[in-house]
Amino acid sequence: MTRLDDAQAAYGLAFGLAPPEPWGVDDLRIAQVLEQAFFERTPLPESFDWWESLPPDGVA
């Protein structure tokens, strides 16, 4: 299993939700965000900004 697989499994078990799979986001970034949500015991809102590092006029 990969770090992403582990993070997705933990997220799913903790919150009873399918983990998000945003298009075009690096696997490591997804894993880090899911792990953080797991440790904070707070599921990610649907409005979570996966592309926060893009400039305001950037296109994801």
Protein Blocks (a to p, Z undefined) as FASTA:
>chain_A
ZZklmmmmmmmmmnopacdddehiafklmmmmmmmmmmnopacdfklcfklmpcfkbcZZ
